[in-house]
Amino acid sequence: MKTRLGVEFPEEFADILRVYNRYPISEVIIHPRLQKDFYNNHPKLDVFAEALEQCVHPVCYNGDIFMVEDYHAFQDKFPQVDRMMLGRGVIANPGLVREIRTGQQVTTVELKEYHDRLYAGYREEMDSERDALFKMKEVWFYLGKMFPEAERELKKVKKADRPEEYLAAVRGVFRG
Ligand SMILES: Cc1cc2nc3c(=O)[nH]c(=O)nc-3n(C[C@H](O)[C@H](O)[C@H](O)COP(=O)(O)O)c2cc1C
């Protein structure tokens, strides 16, 4: 199961954990933020450290691993944690886990393949071109971070409302 620390106060988490500890749960994935944090602030690693001691189930860490350096910083702090869940980091960079494991960085060609497959999939699955485009723009909110130099092109992606316009803007981003 997956959990945040609580709604408003980190002190809630000790009670929540006591409840989890009573049930046969195969893994507790902890995203150490409060509900009221949304994605603001940093994950509360001190509360995570306490939870790690108190939780009787295997613990998986989740939160703000965007780069290889984030992974190593976390591992240095918590070498005993061998389970990790990545969210936004892999939406932006689908090669992140490989890079963590092997050091091999993602290429622009791979990112374009990722984009094209995803877009084709959405076009097939969604009811309309508009919906598929809307989904892709959500993806670009994260993927765009891989192209910090392409501010103008990314703006065009955001504005595009027809597939041809969108694809032209996307080509601009990948051309770099
Ligand atoms: C687009 C998107 C959709 C998500 N959907 C869910 C969801 O359905 N259920 C859930 O528990 N968490 C969901 N999350 C939260 C993530 O699972 C994760 O806990 C959070 O993004 C923190 O991890 P990260 O810093 O690696 O992104 C979603 C996150 C994103 C970015």
The ligand as a Tripos MOL2 file, in Angstrom:
@<TRIPOS>MOLECULE
LIG
   31    33     1     0     0
SMALL
NO_CHARGES

@<TRIPOS>ATOM
      1 C1          0.5610   12.3670  -13.1960 C.3       1 LIG1
      2 C2          0.5510   11.7470  -11.8150 C.ar      1 LIG1
      3 C3         -0.4660   10.8870  -11.4500 C.ar      1 LIG1
      4 C4         -0.5010   10.3080  -10.1700 C.ar      1 LIG1
      5 N1         -1.5050    9.4580   -9.8360 N.ar      1 LIG1
      6 C5         -1.5040    8.8830   -8.6070 C.ar      1 LIG1
      7 C6         -2.5260    7.9450   -8.2390 C.ar      1 LIG1
      8 O1         -3.4360    7.6480   -9.0250 O.2       1 LIG1
      9 N2         -2.4680    7.3820   -7.0020 N.ar      1 LIG1
     10 C7         -1.4660    7.6760   -6.1170 C.ar      1 LIG1
     11 O2         -1.4410    7.1350   -5.0090 O.2       1 LIG1
     12 N3         -0.4900    8.5670   -6.4320 N.ar      1 LIG1
     13 C8         -0.4890    9.1730   -7.6410 C.ar      1 LIG1
     14 N4          0.4970   10.0710   -7.9490 N.ar      1 LIG1
     15 C9          1.5190   10.3810   -6.9510 C.3       1 LIG1
     16 C10         2.7640    9.5400   -7.1990 C.3       1 LIG1
     17 O3          2.4450    8.1740   -7.0950 O.3       1 LIG1
     18 C11         3.8870    9.8400   -6.2110 C.3       1 LIG1
     19 O4          3.5000    9.4940   -4.9060 O.3       1 LIG1
     20 C12         4.2880   11.3050   -6.2130 C.3       1 LIG1
     21 O5          4.3320   11.8180   -7.5250 O.3       1 LIG1
     22 C13         5.6480   11.4910   -5.5270 C.3       1 LIG1
     23 O6          6.6520   10.7870   -6.2150 O.3       1 LIG1
     24 P1          7.6650   11.5510   -7.2220 P.3       1 LIG1
     25 O7          8.2850   12.6590   -6.4200 O.co2     1 LIG1
     26 O8          8.6500   10.4710   -7.6330 O.co2     1 LIG1
     27 O9          6.8270   12.0680   -8.3510 O.co2     1 LIG1
     28 C14         0.5210   10.6300   -9.2290 C.ar      1 LIG1
     29 C15         1.5390   11.4950   -9.6110 C.ar      1 LIG1
     30 C16         1.5710   12.0620  -10.8730 C.ar      1 LIG1
     31 C17         2.6910   13.0040  -11.2410 C.3       1 LIG1
@<TRIPOS>BOND
     1     1     2 1
     2     2     3 ar
     3     2    30 ar
     4     3     4 ar
     5     4     5 ar
     6     4    28 ar
     7     5     6 ar
     8     6     7 ar
     9     6    13 1
    10     7     8 2
    11     7     9 ar
    12     9    10 ar
    13    10    11 2
    14    10    12 ar
    15    12    13 ar
    16    13    14 ar
    17    14    15 1
    18    14    28 ar
    19    15    16 1
    20    16    17 1
    21    16    18 1
    22    18    19 1
    23    18    20 1
    24    20    21 1
    25    20    22 1
    26    22    23 1
    27    23    24 1
    28    24    25 2
    29    24    26 1
    30    24    27 1
    31    28    29 ar
    32    29    30 ar
    33    30    31 1
@<TRIPOS>SUBSTRUCTURE
     1 LIG1         1 GROUP 0 **** ****
